[in-house]
Amino acid sequence: MNCKSCEGNSFIQATDYINLRPLDKKMAIGSEKVYTVCLDCGEVASIKVKNPEKLK
């Protein structure tokens, strides 16, 4: 995989502390997001929901 911004090929996967949840379910726990980040320029190459079934 190459970065679209800088053509770098060093990436890391990271997460944050806020889960993604459905708008209509305010009390839902939701699911963690996993970011793939270029280590050369910081561009976020992708965001993936770890457990999409928790959004149903």
C-alpha positions as CSV (number, residue, x, y, z in Angstrom):
1,M,0.0,0.0,0.0
2,N,1.3,3.5,-0.9
3,C,0.1,6.7,0.7
4,K,-2.0,8.9,-1.7
5,S,-0.4,12.1,-0.3
6,C,3.3,11.3,-0.1
7,E,3.8,7.9,-1.7
8,G,5.1,6.6,1.6
9,N,4.7,2.9,2.4
10,S,5.1,2.9,6.3
11,F,1.7,2.6,8.0
12,I,0.4,2.0,11.6
13,Q,-3.0,1.1,12.8
14,A,-4.4,3.2,15.6
15,T,-7.7,3.9,17.4
16,D,-9.3,6.6,19.5
17,Y,-11.4,6.4,22.7
18,I,-14.7,7.4,21.1
19,N,-16.8,4.5,19.7
20,L,-19.0,4.9,16.6
21,R,-22.7,4.4,17.3
22,P,-26.0,4.7,15.4
23,L,-27.5,8.2,15.6
24,D,-30.9,6.8,16.7
25,K,-29.4,4.7,19.5
26,K,-27.9,7.2,22.0
27,M,-27.2,4.5,24.7
28,A,-25.6,2.0,22.3
29,I,-22.0,1.0,23.1
30,G,-21.1,1.0,19.4
31,S,-17.9,-0.1,17.9
32,E,-14.2,0.9,17.9
33,K,-12.8,2.5,14.8
34,V,-9.4,1.4,13.4
35,Y,-7.4,4.0,11.5
36,T,-4.6,3.2,9.1
37,V,-2.2,6.1,9.3
38,C,0.9,6.9,7.1
39,L,3.9,7.3,9.3
40,D,5.7,9.6,6.8
41,C,3.0,12.3,6.5
42,G,0.2,11.5,8.9
43,E,-2.4,11.0,6.2
44,V,-5.3,8.7,7.3
45,A,-5.4,6.1,4.6
46,S,-8.5,4.3,5.9
47,I,-11.0,4.1,8.7
48,K,-12.6,0.8,9.5
49,V,-15.3,-0.2,12.0
50,K,-14.0,-3.1,14.0
51,N,-17.3,-4.7,14.8
52,P,-20.0,-3.4,12.3
53,E,-22.6,-5.8,13.8
54,K,-22.7,-3.6,16.9
55,L,-24.2,-0.8,14.8
56,K,-27.4,-2.7,14.0
